[in-house]
Structures are given as C-alpha cells and as structure tokens.
Amino acid sequence: MHKFNPRKRALLDDPKRLFFEDPDAILSEAGVKSGEVVADIGCGIGFFTLPLARFVGENGKVFALDTSPTMIKELRKRTINLKQVRPIHSQENKFSLGNESVDFVLLVNMVHELEDWKLFFKEVKRILTPGGRVCVVDFKKKKMEMGPPLKVRFTKNRLKRMLRQSGFSRIKSLSPLPFHNALISVKGR
C-alpha cells in the first residue's frame, strides 16, 4: 500500500500545484458555499483546507482530518487564526464526527492510499447529511513523473464504480484536469 511520506510535506505546498490542481476552481465548481460544514479528509498541511476556510467563511466549519500527526501539527500552526478550521488527527476509517454532520467531503490525492475503500466510503457516507456531496480528486491512471506509483492509481470509471457501490449517486465529472480525475457525487439513501 502506497502512503505519502510526511517528510516530503513541502511538496504539498509547491506553487506549481495551482496550475494543475487549482483549489479555487475545484471548490467553486463543486459548489462549496458560505456557511457550510465541510471535511477535508487527508488534508495534509492544508493546501485545500485554507481555501475551504475562505469558501465557507466565518459562519462555516472546516474539519481537516489526516492520519499523520506530523501533518496535523503543521496544519494547526497554519490555521491558528482561523476559528472555522478544526484540525483532527484521525484514523483512516473512523472519523470523530457526528452522524450526518457534514455537508461536503473533499478527498484530494488520497483515495489511492486507502487500505479498505469500502470501509472508508461507508464512514464518509455516515458523516454526510442527506443530499451531502463528496468530491474525489485523484491522479489519473497514466504514467507521469509526479504522483503515486501507477499500480495504485484508479481509472475514472473505477472511481465511479467505487462511489456507486458505496451508495453515492448523480456522479459527474468536474472540468478536466491535466493529471487528475475529479468527480462529485451525492449521498444516496
């Protein structure tokens, strides 16, 4: 199983990411709104967490979850003045959030790291409100210099099947990204 090495966390803030993985464009198209409660699962050091805080505003809430204590420690420093952000050291398949407590879940570059995607998406579904949305952004299954090994990546069709099998519906692709698949779907019944 491939896991991102926290010692390489500086790569997560590489300004080049803005050209191929622009948080503002992705969050805007995903429909993140002021006042929403969102979860950035696999948040790392906050490349998407900080824009999410701006999108939801002071009346919203951003739960930023990561399994790495190192990532959460650094994120806490970065968000000390953002009252709407709550960094949480989390387990992979168990989140310390209430049932149906989150409007939107963001999963960037982390689905390929999951040990058990069925358990993981069951937990995502548990925390989402009825009609809540999940957005998956992950590396395309094609050879490139960046990202995880090719063997752990998923095709867009495979990601769609995973979401459908996990009880999500109305799955649609976001605008094309050069190196990533980007999907949004809604919690089903």
Buried (B, 14 or more C-beta within 10 A) or exposed (E): EEBBEBEEBEBBEEEEBEEEBBBEBBBEBBEBBEEBBBBBBBBBBBBBBBBBBBBBEEEBBBBBBBBBEBBBBBBBEBBEEBEBBBBBBBEBBEBEBEEBBBBBBBBBBBBBBBEEBEBBBEBBBBBBBEEBBBBBBBBBBEEEEEBBEEEBBBEBEEBBEBBEEBBBEEBEEBEEBEBBBBBBBBBBE
